Structure formats: C-alpha cells, structure tokens
Amino acid sequence: NTPSTQSVKMKFLSFATVFSIAATATATRDRSKNGEMNCYNCGNKNPCDPLLTEGLFYYPRCNKPAKFVQCSDDGGCDVRPCPDGLVWDQSILTCVREVDTSTECFSCEENSPCSPLAVPDKYYYTGCTKEDYVQCSSSGSCYDMSCPSSTTWDDDVLSCVHK
C-alpha cells in the first residue's frame, strides 16, 4: 500500500463510519418512545427550520400517508403530495404503491405490480394461478410468466418449485 492508497482507505472508512452513525441516528430519531414512526408538518412539528437532521430533506407527513414534508436548503417547508395511488415510504425516501402483496395476485393486464414496483426492489410476484407469476424489469415492464410443468410458484423463495 502506498501512502496515498492508505489515505484513500482511511477517508473511505471515516466516511462509512459517519454515514453509518448518521443513518442509525436518523432511524432512531424517526421512532417515538413507543416505537411508532414520528411524523411532521410545516407548523408545530416542522423539521426544516432548523433542519432536524443535516442532509435529510424529506420527512413523513402526520396522518397523511399520501403526503410528505420537503425541506429546502434555506429552511423552507413544503407539504408535497405523492402521485395518485402512492404513499410515502420514509425508509427509501420516495412514494411507493401501497399494496398488500401477501393476499393479492397479479397479472400484467389486470393488476401490474411493475410501474411503479409494488414493493421496492422486488421483481417477482404471485400470479393468479398456482403455476403463474409476474416478472418486472427495472424499467417497469411487466411479463406474465408460467412455471414449467409439474412445478408451482413459491413466493417465499421467488421461484418455481416441484409440486
């Protein structure tokens, strides 16, 4: 290792440590003492002036899952709506489709889970028969798929398995 390589590694480790501490503090701060998610508004629960957490500009809105609070660099506070049919997900700081995927079946024509993804980073969903499933692409395309004969879709392992 050269001195410059060691310096880069130390800077990365320092950054990773600070990021980890900040993420932990944010996750802890966004939970109340009873474990429920904290919520904010632009009135008496304003996270923007001063900024509640440095570098964090988005917060969940109180009693309005389809809205979120956006802070500006200068301490401004705005309540923003999610697009129709979407709700705010603080864990990934974006609006997502609210879907109970444990009981619902999907098909590209009737109930596509792909655009936007029903569950962030999940690309395979239960179809409407035991042999079917839906595959989503990262660009939001939807594909109705069938398992090979003598197999069925298993959502727990996201694969076709032998009957």
ZIHU-V447324 format. One record per backbone hydrogen bond with DSSP energy under -1.0 kcal/mol. CO is the residue of the C=O (numbers start at 1). NH is the residue of the N-H. Records with the same first field share a line. If there is no record, write none. Layout:
# ZIHU-V447324
CO=NH ; NH
This chain:
# ZIHU-V447324
2=6
3=7
4=8
5=9
6=10
7=11
8=12
9=13
10=14
11=15
12=16
13=17
14=18
15=19
16=20
17=21
18=22
19=23
20=24
21=25
22=26
23=27
24=28
25=29
26=30
28=31
30=38
32=35
36=32
40=62
45=41
47=52
53=56
57=71
59=69
60=40
61=64
64=67
65=88
66=82
67=61
68=80
69=59
70=78
72=75
76=72
78=70
80=68
83=86
87=96
89=92 ; 94
94=89
96=87
99=101
107=111
113=118
119=122
123=136
125=134
126=106
129=132
130=153
131=147
132=127
133=145
134=125
135=143
137=140
141=137
143=135
145=133
148=151
150=163
152=161
154=158 ; 159
159=154
161=152
